[in-house]
Amino acid sequence: MGTREGPAGRRSSIEILFEDDHLIAAVKPAGLPTANAPAGRPSLFTWLGERLAERSGRKAFVGIVSRLDAPVSGVVVVAKSPAAAAALSEQFRDRTVDKRYVAVVAGRFPAPLGQWLEWNDQLTRGAGNGPSRIVAADPNAQDARSRARVVRRAGEVSLVELEPLTGRRHQLRAQLAARGCPIVGDRLYGSRLPFPVPGGIALHAAGLSLDHPLSGARIDLASAAGPNWREAFPSLLSPPAAT
């Protein structure tokens, strides 16, 4: 679908990847909260609510079934009915949803190019807005499992692909930082390199695969990182030279 639309017909930076009567998939910009923003501040939840209400003429149901941290960009799925929300939420709980991320990290990624690593960590959630942490032993820790590989290096940064197998708070951010590779722009986890989008970091939810809540058909949703990534990291994201 790939449309860009704002309330009252205004152009917006929010791209719609897929929409039918049951769900909507949008590309959340970096710096925009998914939901629960302070009063008077925008979020993906309020934007979608306004968009759907203007089209139907009444208050619309907006069921957030997947979330991204405010600094993270990428694919978010939202239900348009309570039944769809229950069916989609069950898939996330049962971990039948495939998630794909890309990140630009500082430091030396701990593997050769193209080699997948599997990380099985114990993660504790930070208080308030504080960072989550990888710990050796803690009865309150949660399992945090991911797969990761580096696909390109350029100087002090690397382009990394990631597949989280669990969905813990700040999971990828904490796992990368614990290995000496904080995400560019992620000052909460020790990054010293800036990211060009205010309030954003170089972590993008590039894809989701899930079952349609009514038909059961598999839906693959994909979004490339925005043009600001190519401008900030041309050596990582430009096509390889022809040989």
Buried (B, 14 or more C-beta within 10 A) or exposed (E): EEEEEBBEEEEBEBBBBBBBEBBBBBBBBBBBBBBEBEEEEEBBBBBBBBBBBEEEEEEBEBBBBBBBBBBBBBBBBBBBBEEBBEBBBEBBEEEEBBBBBBBBBBBEBEBEEEEEBEBEBBBBBBEEEEBBBBEEEEEEBBEBBBEBBBEBBBEEBBBBBBBBBBBBBBBBBBBBBBBEBBBBBBBBBBBEBEBBBEEBBBBBBBBBBBBBBBEEEEBEBBBBBBEBBEEBBEEBBEEEEEE
